[in-house]
Amino acid sequence: MDTQKENQFKKVEILLNWQCNQRCIFCSVGHKLVTDGSCKSWPEIKKDIDFAKKTNANIISFSGGEPTIRKDIFKAVSYANKLGFETIEIQTNGCMLKYRDYVEKLVELGLNRVLVSIHAPNAELEDFLTQRKGSFDEKVLGLQNLEELGVEKRTSTVINRYNYKLLPEMAEFLLKFKKNTKSYHLNFAIPDGFAKQHFQNLVPRMSEAAIYIEKACSILLQGKGKPFLHNIYPCIVPNYTQLMSELSKTYTTLIGPKFKTDLQKNRQKYRSKGPDCKKCRYYLLCVGPFKEYTKVRGFEEFKPIEGKWLTQDEFKLQEY
């Protein structure tokens, strides 16, 4: 990737490890956690942060696996802050955030945004989905700590067969933590890792989940929340296209153990469009569903919204 191309990216996400203190049953990288377990060295992380600075990225994000189980996460945040990144983010399952002093230290070092994954409105289901007893209570404490410390936060919920009917309830629950919450991300399960291995048991039909997704969006919007939809398409939820990240380009570089990728190109690699997609007005914008999904379910659910093709200039995603 040449320097000119790299300079367009606004965000660099550094995937620190293939290790985690949860085992979410739908995890799209679960196979990596089981078979790989790689963990970047500090010199590698420092090199990645330097790369992000060189590309003029204004957002740097640390993810995994689970980044908070690393002791050198403090060093990574501190170094990123020293280099002057506008936004320093951690993407986390939230379990470690229950420790107030832990969060305070990260904030003191420069952390100013946190994305917390939480997938159910109650302890029984959350702990089942994450396969970690007590994870729900840990995440709630973590969200409360972030609120009290005034840290910008976002939440991420993976839609799966066990929780999709509870999405409206989930929306009501998430609005309890709206102080300093920038957005609520609803992600249809990616058919990879554990979700691919147990597809029929874990991944619902998008058309079955659609009504619950719509209700959740309506509740969040009425509560002055800002929902975002990922891996969800106009033909599935036509009333909320302005919330769909898949209709807008992403300028993100993801750097993991032994790989670096442009997420926009990565999208195209794993998606495909059906025979009727060319009839849809979103044809030029939509990346299409995951190949692994349509390999099992086909394209029958994906009915085109007919009309003149929209261009990127004619489509406006809500402020991210």
Backbone bond lengths (Angstrom), bond angles and torsions (degrees), N, CA, C in turn:
res aa  C-N    CA-C-N  psi(-1)  N-CA   C-N-CA  omega(-1)  CA-C   N-CA-C  phi
1 M - - - 1.472 - - 1.530 108.53 -
2 D 1.341 118.61 122.81 1.455 119.71 -176.61 1.530 111.38 -77.65
3 T 1.333 115.12 165.26 1.471 120.89 -174.65 1.519 111.73 -62.19
4 Q 1.331 116.28 -40.46 1.464 119.91 -179.44 1.523 110.73 -59.40
5 K 1.336 116.31 -42.44 1.462 120.54 179.38 1.528 110.53 -66.86
6 E 1.337 116.33 -43.43 1.460 120.39 -177.75 1.527 111.68 -61.65
7 N 1.308 116.68 -33.89 1.461 120.66 -174.67 1.527 113.91 -66.93
8 Q 1.345 117.75 -14.35 1.454 118.67 179.54 1.533 111.92 -78.83
9 F 1.324 117.44 -17.06 1.449 120.00 -177.10 1.520 111.20 -72.81
10 K 1.308 115.65 132.30 1.455 120.51 178.77 1.526 111.26 -95.20
11 K 1.323 116.54 -19.85 1.464 120.10 -176.16 1.521 110.20 -131.50
12 V 1.321 114.87 138.67 1.456 121.45 171.25 1.521 107.56 -122.50
13 E 1.323 115.53 124.40 1.465 121.71 178.06 1.518 108.44 -107.77
14 I 1.314 115.64 125.26 1.461 121.19 -178.81 1.520 108.79 -107.44
15 L 1.322 115.14 113.16 1.462 121.89 -179.95 1.527 106.83 -86.21
16 L 1.323 116.66 109.03 1.463 121.70 -168.90 1.522 114.02 -79.17
17 N 1.327 116.75 -30.98 1.468 118.09 -171.71 1.531 111.73 -161.11
18 W 1.310 114.09 158.49 1.471 120.80 169.38 1.529 107.72 -104.99
19 Q 1.317 116.19 54.03 1.458 123.17 179.54 1.524 108.43 -136.66
20 C 1.327 117.50 148.49 1.460 120.34 -177.62 1.518 110.45 -156.40
21 N 1.326 116.47 152.26 1.459 122.11 177.16 1.531 111.75 -97.78
22 Q 1.345 116.36 12.73 1.468 123.01 169.62 1.524 107.62 -127.49
23 R 1.324 115.85 168.07 1.458 121.13 172.95 1.526 108.12 -137.30
24 C 1.340 115.88 64.77 1.464 120.35 -178.01 1.523 110.19 -53.67
25 I 1.310 116.50 131.52 1.462 120.39 -171.17 1.526 112.93 -68.20
26 F 1.342 117.06 -17.13 1.461 121.52 -179.58 1.520 112.07 -106.03
27 C 1.329 118.39 7.39 1.468 122.04 -170.57 1.526 111.67 -55.26
28 S 1.334 115.92 125.16 1.463 120.38 -177.43 1.527 112.40 -75.07
29 V 1.340 117.40 -14.15 1.461 120.40 175.62 1.526 110.95 -116.08
30 G 1.330 116.00 19.31 1.458 120.24 -177.77 1.513 113.37 -57.07
31 H 1.334 116.20 -35.43 1.466 120.08 179.49 1.521 111.27 -63.81
32 K 1.338 116.91 -33.52 1.463 120.73 177.61 1.528 111.06 -69.02
33 L 1.337 116.11 -38.18 1.463 120.07 179.77 1.523 110.42 -63.85
34 V 1.332 115.68 -33.79 1.463 120.93 -176.47 1.528 112.20 -84.01
35 T 1.336 116.79 -43.67 1.463 120.11 -171.42 1.525 114.61 -99.33
36 D 1.347 117.51 -18.34 1.458 120.02 -175.11 1.523 111.46 -108.87
37 G 1.329 116.42 -71.44 1.465 120.39 178.91 1.510 114.51 73.40
38 S 1.355 117.56 17.25 1.461 121.14 -179.26 1.525 111.72 -60.02
39 C 1.317 114.90 149.34 1.458 121.07 179.07 1.524 107.49 -141.23
40 K 1.336 117.31 119.06 1.459 120.61 -178.00 1.527 111.61 -65.74
41 S 1.306 115.60 145.21 1.469 121.10 174.52 1.526 108.96 -79.77
42 W 1.336 116.57 160.55 1.457 119.58 178.32 1.534 112.24 -59.66
43 P 1.342 120.45 -43.52 1.470 119.35 176.71 1.528 113.14 -56.78
44 E 1.327 117.26 -36.65 1.466 120.35 177.59 1.524 111.01 -66.45
45 I 1.333 116.02 -42.57 1.471 120.57 179.84 1.522 110.21 -64.09
46 K 1.315 116.44 -44.77 1.469 121.33 179.01 1.528 110.00 -59.31
47 K 1.317 117.16 -42.19 1.461 121.93 178.33 1.529 110.51 -61.68
48 D 1.326 116.67 -40.55 1.470 120.94 179.32 1.533 110.99 -66.18
49 I 1.329 116.51 -40.48 1.472 120.23 178.33 1.526 109.91 -64.59
50 D 1.314 116.09 -41.17 1.471 120.17 176.67 1.527 110.82 -61.41
51 F 1.337 116.46 -40.75 1.470 120.81 177.37 1.526 110.17 -60.17
52 A 1.334 116.45 -44.80 1.461 120.90 -179.50 1.521 110.86 -59.85
53 K 1.321 116.16 -40.75 1.464 120.20 179.06 1.524 110.64 -65.91
54 K 1.323 116.46 -40.05 1.461 121.58 -178.78 1.535 111.35 -63.75
55 T 1.335 116.63 -31.34 1.466 120.50 -178.87 1.528 112.27 -83.68
56 N 1.330 116.51 0.56 1.474 121.63 -179.03 1.523 112.65 65.67
57 A 1.320 117.37 27.33 1.463 120.70 174.83 1.527 108.74 -63.99
58 N 1.324 116.79 139.42 1.463 119.01 176.65 1.526 111.96 -99.96
59 I 1.336 116.14 -8.15 1.472 120.92 177.48 1.526 108.20 -125.88
60 I 1.320 116.15 130.00 1.455 120.62 171.70 1.520 107.75 -122.45
61 S 1.317 115.93 134.54 1.463 120.88 -174.47 1.525 109.45 -130.09
62 F 1.320 116.15 135.65 1.461 121.72 177.89 1.532 108.92 -107.87
63 S 1.345 115.54 125.40 1.462 120.04 -176.62 1.523 109.62 -137.40
64 G 1.335 115.62 -170.66 1.460 120.84 178.87 1.515 109.64 -156.07
65 G 1.346 116.34 -147.71 1.432 128.03 29.07 1.522 112.51 36.92
66 E 1.312 113.42 -144.16 1.463 120.63 178.70 1.521 109.44 -132.79
67 P 1.328 117.44 108.84 1.468 120.78 -175.34 1.524 114.67 -69.29
68 T 1.328 117.51 -26.38 1.473 119.00 -173.46 1.526 113.29 -75.91
69 I 1.333 118.23 -8.62 1.464 118.80 177.52 1.527 111.03 -83.92
70 R 1.329 116.53 -2.64 1.461 121.51 177.98 1.521 110.31 -92.29
71 K 1.317 116.79 132.32 1.462 120.33 179.07 1.521 111.46 -69.34
72 D 1.351 116.85 -28.05 1.459 118.89 -177.53 1.532 112.98 -85.68
73 I 1.330 117.60 11.52 1.469 120.06 173.88 1.532 109.39 -62.12
74 F 1.336 116.75 -32.69 1.462 120.46 177.78 1.528 110.41 -63.90
75 K 1.324 115.36 -42.23 1.456 121.01 179.51 1.531 110.57 -64.56
76 A 1.340 116.40 -40.20 1.467 121.06 -179.18 1.529 110.92 -64.90
77 V 1.335 116.84 -46.00 1.466 121.20 179.38 1.521 110.38 -63.58
78 S 1.322 116.66 -44.19 1.465 121.60 -179.09 1.522 111.22 -61.80
79 Y 1.338 116.75 -43.17 1.464 120.46 -178.71 1.532 110.86 -67.69
80 A 1.327 116.44 -41.23 1.468 120.30 177.55 1.530 110.56 -61.34
81 N 1.326 116.07 -39.59 1.464 120.97 178.55 1.537 110.66 -65.85
82 K 1.309 116.08 -39.81 1.467 121.30 178.93 1.529 110.93 -61.17
83 L 1.344 116.34 -34.42 1.460 120.83 -179.52 1.527 112.48 -81.31
84 G 1.333 117.03 -7.99 1.454 120.29 171.17 1.514 117.01 88.62
85 F 1.334 119.03 26.85 1.467 120.45 176.73 1.525 110.29 -64.94
86 E 1.316 115.67 138.22 1.467 121.20 -179.49 1.520 111.61 -65.95
87 T 1.329 116.16 -43.84 1.463 121.45 179.74 1.517 109.33 -125.17
88 I 1.338 115.50 126.99 1.460 121.83 176.11 1.527 106.94 -118.91
89 E 1.325 115.40 115.12 1.473 121.63 -170.51 1.527 111.02 -119.80
90 I 1.314 114.47 148.59 1.458 121.37 168.32 1.526 107.62 -121.23
91 Q 1.327 116.50 132.11 1.463 122.10 172.85 1.521 107.00 -100.65
92 T 1.327 116.96 118.48 1.456 120.53 -168.94 1.522 112.47 -142.11
93 N 1.331 115.20 156.80 1.468 119.55 172.57 1.518 111.33 -78.69
94 G 1.324 117.42 -7.50 1.461 121.82 171.12 1.507 116.64 88.37
95 C 1.329 118.04 -5.66 1.465 119.31 -174.42 1.530 112.84 -64.46
96 M 1.315 116.71 -41.04 1.470 119.99 -178.66 1.526 112.82 -73.24
97 L 1.325 116.20 -15.90 1.462 119.65 -177.76 1.530 112.66 -72.77
98 K 1.324 116.57 -6.29 1.470 119.56 177.34 1.528 111.06 -66.91
99 Y 1.332 116.41 -21.30 1.461 120.82 -179.96 1.527 109.31 -86.59
100 R 1.306 115.79 109.68 1.466 120.64 -175.46 1.536 111.89 -59.64
101 D 1.322 117.09 -44.29 1.464 119.89 -178.05 1.529 111.25 -65.46
102 Y 1.329 116.93 -30.83 1.461 122.03 178.13 1.535 109.99 -64.55
103 V 1.340 115.85 -46.77 1.461 120.85 179.83 1.528 109.97 -66.62
104 E 1.322 116.79 -42.41 1.470 120.90 -179.84 1.526 111.22 -58.56
105 K 1.321 116.26 -41.50 1.461 120.19 -179.09 1.525 110.68 -64.98
106 L 1.338 117.32 -43.52 1.464 120.98 178.74 1.529 111.02 -61.56
107 V 1.325 116.00 -41.33 1.472 120.68 -179.72 1.527 110.24 -66.11
108 E 1.316 116.53 -41.87 1.465 120.74 178.45 1.526 111.29 -60.86
109 L 1.331 116.16 -33.22 1.461 121.01 -178.32 1.522 112.96 -81.53
110 G 1.356 117.17 -11.43 1.460 119.23 175.84 1.513 116.95 129.20
111 L 1.325 118.63 -5.17 1.459 120.18 177.56 1.525 110.31 -61.94
112 N 1.340 117.44 128.58 1.469 119.05 179.24 1.525 113.99 -134.05
113 R 1.352 117.36 7.27 1.464 119.05 173.86 1.524 109.42 -152.83
114 V 1.332 115.97 138.68 1.458 120.93 -179.16 1.531 109.39 -134.88
115 L 1.319 115.56 131.97 1.465 121.91 173.31 1.520 107.62 -105.63
116 V 1.332 116.46 116.29 1.465 122.06 -176.17 1.526 110.24 -107.45
117 S 1.323 116.34 127.09 1.461 121.29 177.16 1.526 110.01 -87.23
118 I 1.314 115.71 124.29 1.471 121.22 175.98 1.524 107.38 -148.99
119 H 1.338 117.35 133.74 1.455 120.38 -163.54 1.526 115.89 -122.91
120 A 1.328 116.44 -1.05 1.462 119.12 -178.14 1.520 109.99 -150.04
121 P 1.332 116.93 153.75 1.465 120.61 -179.01 1.525 113.53 -88.88
122 N 1.328 117.22 8.05 1.462 119.98 -179.70 1.522 110.29 -147.35
123 A 1.324 115.63 159.40 1.465 121.83 -174.13 1.529 112.22 -66.98
124 E 1.323 116.97 -40.32 1.461 119.47 -175.70 1.533 111.33 -59.17
125 L 1.323 116.58 -48.19 1.462 119.53 -177.50 1.536 111.48 -74.57
126 E 1.331 117.06 -42.80 1.473 119.15 179.94 1.523 110.94 -58.77
127 D 1.327 116.20 -46.45 1.464 119.48 -178.10 1.524 111.33 -66.20
128 F 1.319 117.03 -31.54 1.470 120.48 175.92 1.527 110.49 -69.34
129 L 1.325 116.60 -46.25 1.466 120.52 -177.82 1.521 111.97 -64.81
130 T 1.327 117.06 -37.47 1.470 120.91 -178.00 1.521 112.67 -89.02
131 Q 1.348 115.60 -13.80 1.473 120.78 -177.04 1.531 110.82 58.24
132 R 1.333 115.10 35.98 1.464 120.41 176.49 1.519 108.48 -137.57
133 K 1.297 116.05 112.58 1.466 120.76 -179.67 1.525 109.73 -65.43
134 G 1.322 115.70 129.25 1.449 120.57 179.36 1.521 114.16 90.23
135 S 1.333 117.30 0.59 1.469 119.23 -175.49 1.530 112.20 -64.84
136 F 1.325 117.50 -35.89 1.466 120.45 179.78 1.525 110.76 -61.18
137 D 1.327 116.00 -48.76 1.464 120.25 -179.44 1.526 111.23 -63.93
138 E 1.335 116.78 -35.98 1.464 120.67 178.06 1.529 110.90 -63.80
139 K 1.326 115.97 -42.88 1.467 120.60 -178.44 1.531 111.23 -67.60
140 V 1.325 116.44 -40.28 1.464 119.93 177.97 1.526 110.35 -60.91
141 L 1.329 116.58 -45.00 1.471 119.94 177.20 1.529 110.34 -61.29
142 G 1.325 115.60 -40.31 1.453 120.22 179.30 1.516 112.55 -63.11
143 L 1.325 116.85 -44.30 1.469 121.13 177.97 1.527 110.77 -62.76
144 Q 1.323 116.16 -39.29 1.464 120.08 178.09 1.530 110.96 -65.29
145 N 1.330 116.66 -41.02 1.463 120.07 178.16 1.525 111.09 -61.77
146 L 1.326 116.76 -42.88 1.465 120.68 179.32 1.529 110.76 -63.02
147 E 1.328 115.41 -40.34 1.472 119.23 179.23 1.524 110.85 -63.68
148 E 1.312 116.01 -46.93 1.467 120.30 -176.60 1.527 112.09 -66.73
149 L 1.337 116.42 -28.02 1.459 120.51 -179.77 1.521 112.58 -91.86
150 G 1.339 116.41 -2.41 1.452 120.93 175.79 1.518 115.11 72.99
151 V 1.335 117.13 27.16 1.463 121.17 -178.75 1.527 109.85 -86.88
152 E 1.337 116.95 134.46 1.461 119.55 175.26 1.523 109.24 -63.48
153 K 1.329 115.96 132.41 1.456 118.51 -179.90 1.525 111.13 -133.43
154 R 1.303 114.26 158.03 1.460 123.56 173.80 1.517 106.36 -134.77
155 T 1.318 116.87 153.31 1.454 119.63 177.72 1.526 109.77 -117.88
156 S 1.318 115.75 152.47 1.456 121.91 -179.89 1.520 109.18 -131.86
157 T 1.336 115.87 126.66 1.459 121.84 -178.66 1.521 108.99 -125.81
158 V 1.325 117.28 124.88 1.457 121.56 178.38 1.528 109.30 -90.47
159 I 1.321 115.61 121.81 1.469 121.57 179.95 1.517 108.89 -80.65
160 N 1.327 115.53 123.55 1.467 120.99 -178.57 1.517 109.57 -141.44
161 R 1.327 116.50 179.52 1.470 120.15 -174.84 1.522 112.90 -64.12
162 Y 1.323 118.04 -25.25 1.455 121.15 -176.27 1.527 113.23 -85.04
163 N 1.324 117.95 -23.14 1.469 118.39 -173.75 1.522 115.17 -119.28
164 Y 1.335 119.52 -5.91 1.470 118.72 -169.98 1.529 113.13 -64.16
165 K 1.338 117.90 -31.85 1.466 119.32 178.44 1.532 111.92 -74.80
166 L 1.318 115.93 -13.59 1.468 120.83 -179.81 1.527 112.32 -97.87
167 L 1.334 117.72 6.34 1.461 119.71 -177.22 1.530 113.62 -58.26
168 P 1.344 119.95 -40.83 1.470 118.58 175.92 1.537 112.04 -60.69
169 E 1.330 116.11 -42.19 1.470 120.06 176.71 1.528 110.57 -64.59
170 M 1.326 115.52 -37.22 1.455 120.63 178.09 1.525 110.55 -62.39
171 A 1.318 116.07 -41.03 1.467 120.93 179.19 1.531 110.71 -61.06
172 E 1.329 116.58 -45.16 1.467 120.91 178.10 1.526 110.29 -60.76
173 F 1.314 116.26 -41.35 1.462 121.28 179.96 1.530 110.75 -64.01
174 L 1.330 116.75 -45.59 1.466 120.15 -177.39 1.522 112.31 -63.07
175 L 1.332 116.34 -32.03 1.468 120.01 -179.49 1.532 112.56 -67.66
176 K 1.316 116.93 -12.51 1.466 119.93 174.67 1.522 111.14 -69.61
177 F 1.342 115.63 -17.45 1.459 120.64 -177.67 1.528 109.88 -118.99
178 K 1.321 117.02 45.63 1.465 119.69 -174.05 1.529 113.89 -86.12
179 K 1.323 117.70 -10.35 1.461 119.45 177.76 1.533 109.49 -64.21
180 N 1.313 116.30 123.25 1.472 123.23 179.97 1.528 113.46 64.94
181 T 1.350 117.91 12.41 1.455 119.72 177.37 1.521 109.80 -88.48
182 K 1.318 115.82 118.81 1.459 121.61 -177.13 1.525 111.38 -78.76
183 S 1.343 116.86 -39.40 1.466 119.01 -175.96 1.515 111.53 -162.92
184 Y 1.342 113.89 160.37 1.465 122.63 179.47 1.531 107.45 -121.13
185 H 1.316 117.31 118.05 1.459 121.55 -173.72 1.524 110.68 -103.81
186 L 1.333 115.09 121.55 1.465 122.18 177.55 1.521 107.42 -106.60
187 N 1.321 115.84 114.71 1.462 121.93 -172.97 1.522 110.97 -114.83
188 F 1.332 117.21 115.38 1.461 118.22 175.39 1.525 107.83 -66.91
189 A 1.331 116.31 136.45 1.465 121.90 -173.90 1.524 112.46 -50.25
190 I 1.323 116.05 129.90 1.469 121.74 176.22 1.530 108.31 -79.73
191 P 1.329 118.06 125.59 1.469 120.64 -176.32 1.523 112.32 -78.33
192 D 1.322 115.32 66.84 1.455 121.86 176.48 1.517 107.36 -142.78
193 G 1.313 117.95 170.51 1.450 121.18 179.75 1.525 111.92 58.11
194 F 1.347 115.77 -132.98 1.466 120.16 -179.29 1.530 111.58 -64.19
195 A 1.328 117.26 -35.06 1.464 120.56 -179.51 1.524 111.48 -66.38
196 K 1.309 117.39 -30.10 1.466 120.80 175.92 1.522 110.62 -76.22
197 Q 1.325 115.73 -41.55 1.463 120.22 -178.67 1.530 112.06 -63.30
198 H 1.330 116.61 -32.95 1.473 121.23 -177.14 1.529 109.68 -124.88
199 F 1.310 115.47 46.13 1.459 122.37 -171.08 1.521 113.16 -52.45
200 Q 1.321 118.09 -53.98 1.469 121.14 -174.03 1.517 112.19 -61.71
201 N 1.327 117.12 -33.01 1.464 120.82 -178.30 1.530 112.95 -83.06
202 L 1.333 117.06 -21.41 1.464 119.75 -170.91 1.520 115.15 -113.66
203 V 1.329 117.44 -25.43 1.470 119.98 -173.45 1.528 109.88 -110.80
204 P 1.330 118.18 112.24 1.470 120.28 178.24 1.523 110.55 -76.11
205 R 1.306 116.32 169.31 1.459 119.54 170.79 1.527 108.05 -71.49
206 M 1.306 116.19 138.25 1.462 119.57 179.48 1.523 111.23 -60.55
207 S 1.313 115.56 -37.94 1.464 119.47 -178.99 1.525 111.82 -65.03
208 E 1.328 117.89 -30.03 1.463 122.09 177.40 1.534 110.85 -72.60
209 A 1.325 115.35 -35.06 1.463 120.16 -177.12 1.524 112.48 -82.91
210 A 1.324 117.54 -16.41 1.474 122.30 -170.29 1.524 113.32 -53.54
211 I 1.325 117.80 -48.34 1.460 120.38 -175.49 1.526 111.34 -63.44
212 Y 1.322 116.72 -34.46 1.468 120.97 -179.66 1.533 110.56 -75.24
213 I 1.330 116.30 -34.71 1.465 120.65 175.50 1.526 109.51 -63.40
214 E 1.339 116.17 -44.63 1.466 120.91 179.71 1.523 111.55 -61.69
215 K 1.327 116.50 -43.95 1.471 120.12 179.53 1.523 110.87 -63.01
216 A 1.340 116.28 -40.79 1.473 120.01 179.79 1.525 110.42 -63.96
217 C 1.331 116.82 -42.23 1.465 120.48 178.38 1.526 110.90 -62.00
218 S 1.325 116.25 -43.39 1.455 121.08 -179.84 1.526 111.17 -60.62
219 I 1.322 116.77 -43.94 1.468 121.68 -179.63 1.530 110.25 -64.84
220 L 1.321 116.81 -45.45 1.461 120.13 -178.98 1.527 111.42 -64.07
221 L 1.324 117.01 -41.07 1.463 120.68 -179.97 1.525 111.75 -67.75
222 Q 1.335 116.09 -39.89 1.464 119.64 177.72 1.524 111.31 -64.61
223 G 1.335 115.66 -30.48 1.464 120.91 178.22 1.510 112.61 -86.96
224 K 1.345 115.91 14.05 1.462 122.97 179.93 1.524 112.09 62.91
225 G 1.339 115.06 27.08 1.455 120.12 172.69 1.508 109.61 -89.13
226 K 1.312 116.37 168.44 1.455 120.99 -178.88 1.531 108.64 -123.36
227 P 1.341 117.32 92.85 1.462 119.31 178.84 1.526 112.01 -79.45
228 F 1.337 115.72 149.34 1.455 122.29 171.01 1.521 108.42 -128.22
229 L 1.319 115.86 141.82 1.459 121.92 -179.55 1.514 109.98 -110.96
230 H 1.325 115.59 132.30 1.453 121.22 179.92 1.526 109.65 -125.87
231 N 1.329 116.93 139.56 1.469 123.19 -177.97 1.528 111.12 60.95
232 I 1.304 115.67 31.34 1.468 123.75 178.64 1.523 106.80 -131.36
233 Y 1.339 118.16 143.19 1.457 120.95 -164.97 1.532 112.66 -125.82
234 P 1.346 117.25 158.19 1.466 121.35 -176.51 1.523 113.99 -54.42
235 C 1.315 117.52 -38.30 1.465 119.78 -178.67 1.527 112.23 -70.48
236 I 1.320 117.47 -15.15 1.469 121.98 178.88 1.528 110.23 -93.02
237 V 1.334 116.91 -46.58 1.463 121.99 -179.51 1.534 108.01 -129.47
238 P 1.331 117.91 75.78 1.472 121.86 -171.41 1.523 115.24 -66.20
239 N 1.331 117.97 -20.21 1.473 120.09 -175.90 1.517 113.95 -83.23
240 Y 1.336 117.62 -6.06 1.461 119.67 -174.40 1.531 111.79 -131.54
241 T 1.317 116.03 39.88 1.467 119.17 -178.69 1.522 112.47 -63.13
242 Q 1.330 117.60 -29.25 1.467 120.49 -177.74 1.523 112.26 -69.56
243 L 1.344 116.33 -7.54 1.463 121.31 179.67 1.529 112.23 -100.03
244 M 1.336 117.54 -2.01 1.471 121.91 -169.03 1.527 112.46 -93.11
245 S 1.322 115.54 112.65 1.460 119.70 -178.67 1.522 111.68 -66.08
246 E 1.335 117.57 -26.34 1.462 120.74 -177.81 1.522 113.51 -68.48
247 L 1.332 118.10 -8.88 1.457 121.08 179.26 1.519 112.13 -96.88
248 S 1.303 116.81 0.81 1.454 121.13 -178.33 1.528 109.38 -129.94
249 K 1.308 117.57 147.83 1.458 120.78 -179.52 1.523 110.82 -69.35
250 T 1.315 115.21 148.45 1.456 120.42 174.76 1.521 108.80 -112.04
251 Y 1.309 116.18 135.03 1.456 121.11 178.76 1.519 108.40 -110.43
252 T 1.327 113.98 71.63 1.456 121.49 -175.80 1.519 110.48 -131.73
253 T 1.307 115.60 133.66 1.459 121.87 170.56 1.525 107.74 -104.38
254 L 1.317 116.52 129.22 1.465 121.83 176.33 1.523 108.25 -107.60
255 I 1.334 115.28 124.76 1.459 120.78 178.95 1.523 108.73 -117.59
256 G 1.314 116.42 116.75 1.459 120.57 179.29 1.510 111.18 -116.27
257 P 1.315 116.65 -175.92 1.462 119.13 172.43 1.527 109.33 -60.46
258 K 1.299 117.41 114.70 1.471 123.72 174.16 1.525 114.86 73.14
259 F 1.338 118.55 17.74 1.460 118.77 175.07 1.529 110.91 -155.65
260 K 1.332 113.96 157.43 1.458 122.33 173.57 1.525 106.05 -141.95
261 T 1.341 117.58 132.68 1.459 118.86 -176.43 1.522 111.96 -143.98
262 D 1.303 114.72 148.70 1.458 123.93 172.21 1.528 106.00 -86.32
263 L 1.331 118.20 115.32 1.469 120.51 -173.66 1.525 112.88 -64.21
264 Q 1.324 117.89 -27.31 1.460 119.36 177.50 1.532 110.20 -66.15
265 K 1.320 117.17 -45.03 1.463 120.72 176.65 1.520 110.82 -66.10
266 N 1.320 115.48 -36.72 1.463 120.59 -179.34 1.525 111.06 -63.00
267 R 1.329 116.55 -37.52 1.467 121.12 176.13 1.530 110.62 -55.43
268 Q 1.314 115.25 -49.75 1.455 120.78 -174.76 1.526 112.05 -66.50
269 K 1.305 116.28 -29.04 1.460 121.30 -178.04 1.524 112.09 -65.72
270 Y 1.327 116.68 -36.49 1.466 120.74 -172.88 1.526 114.40 -105.76
271 R 1.331 117.81 3.91 1.458 121.15 -178.83 1.527 110.31 -115.02
272 S 1.315 115.04 164.78 1.465 119.85 175.15 1.521 109.16 -153.71
273 K 1.318 115.67 160.75 1.457 121.49 179.40 1.524 109.65 -114.09
274 G 1.322 114.98 148.08 1.452 120.76 -177.40 1.522 112.58 -83.65
275 P 1.317 115.93 175.01 1.475 121.08 -176.81 1.521 114.13 -62.99
276 D 1.345 117.78 -25.45 1.472 120.43 -178.39 1.529 113.05 -97.00
277 C 1.319 117.47 -1.85 1.468 120.20 -174.56 1.529 113.03 -63.01
278 K 1.315 117.21 -28.20 1.464 119.90 -179.20 1.530 112.28 -65.55
279 K 1.318 116.52 -17.65 1.464 120.65 178.35 1.535 111.58 -79.77
280 C 1.331 115.96 -13.01 1.476 120.91 -172.14 1.521 111.48 -85.39
281 R 1.319 115.44 141.08 1.467 120.23 -179.92 1.525 112.58 -67.74
282 Y 1.331 116.79 -15.34 1.464 120.85 179.17 1.530 112.56 -98.32
283 Y 1.328 116.78 13.96 1.464 121.70 -173.39 1.529 112.60 -56.16
284 L 1.313 117.87 -42.03 1.462 121.36 -177.27 1.529 112.96 -74.29
285 L 1.320 116.79 -21.13 1.458 121.77 -175.29 1.525 113.05 -98.06
286 C 1.310 116.13 -39.25 1.467 122.10 -172.03 1.535 111.04 -76.78
287 V 1.323 116.15 133.46 1.466 120.26 179.15 1.523 112.25 -83.03
288 G 1.340 116.77 -13.36 1.459 120.67 -178.74 1.519 111.92 85.88
289 P 1.322 117.38 161.46 1.464 121.60 -178.51 1.526 112.34 -71.59
290 F 1.312 115.03 164.92 1.458 120.57 177.37 1.528 111.10 -62.61
291 K 1.318 115.52 138.86 1.460 120.84 179.54 1.527 111.17 -59.15
292 E 1.325 116.19 -37.38 1.470 119.70 -178.72 1.525 111.32 -66.76
293 Y 1.324 116.60 -28.68 1.470 119.81 176.88 1.528 110.14 -71.64
294 T 1.325 117.13 -50.67 1.474 120.39 -176.08 1.525 111.77 -72.61
295 K 1.328 117.15 -21.23 1.463 120.16 175.48 1.527 109.90 -62.17
296 V 1.328 115.61 -34.15 1.471 121.18 -179.84 1.528 111.41 -91.31
297 R 1.333 116.96 -43.29 1.461 121.51 -170.13 1.530 114.01 -103.66
298 G 1.311 117.26 -14.58 1.458 119.54 -176.98 1.518 112.31 74.71
299 F 1.351 116.08 -168.57 1.466 122.00 -175.90 1.528 112.84 -108.50
300 E 1.309 117.45 9.98 1.462 120.13 -174.03 1.525 112.81 -59.58
301 E 1.325 117.03 -35.04 1.470 120.86 -178.55 1.526 112.59 -69.44
302 F 1.306 117.28 -24.19 1.459 122.23 -168.97 1.534 110.83 -93.09
303 K 1.330 114.83 84.95 1.462 121.96 -178.63 1.526 109.69 -89.41
304 P 1.322 118.39 125.99 1.472 120.21 -176.44 1.524 112.97 -64.90
305 I 1.320 115.16 143.36 1.469 121.67 170.88 1.529 105.39 -92.91
306 E 1.292 116.10 97.86 1.467 120.30 -168.51 1.527 112.28 -69.60
307 G 1.324 114.65 147.05 1.459 121.29 179.71 1.510 110.75 154.86
308 K 1.298 116.19 177.86 1.457 122.23 179.19 1.530 109.69 -65.53
309 W 1.310 115.74 137.51 1.461 119.89 -178.81 1.524 111.87 -59.62
310 L 1.319 116.07 130.97 1.458 121.99 174.06 1.524 109.50 -83.27
311 T 1.321 116.78 145.96 1.458 121.05 173.79 1.524 109.39 -100.19
312 Q 1.319 116.44 169.35 1.461 120.76 179.24 1.525 111.42 -60.98
313 D 1.336 116.35 -33.83 1.468 120.56 179.39 1.528 112.32 -69.09
314 E 1.327 116.24 -23.31 1.469 120.54 -177.33 1.530 112.78 -92.31
315 F 1.330 116.01 -7.60 1.464 119.82 -179.00 1.510 109.63 -110.07
316 K 1.321 116.90 136.40 1.463 120.93 179.56 1.518 109.96 -125.42
317 L 1.335 115.33 112.31 1.464 120.96 172.67 1.524 107.91 -76.31
318 Q 1.343 116.85 141.30 1.461 117.92 176.80 1.521 110.14 -56.97
319 E 1.310 116.86 154.60 1.463 120.87 -177.10 1.521 111.37 -53.06
320 Y 1.308 116.63 128.28 1.464 120.81 -173.20 1.532 110.58 -82.89
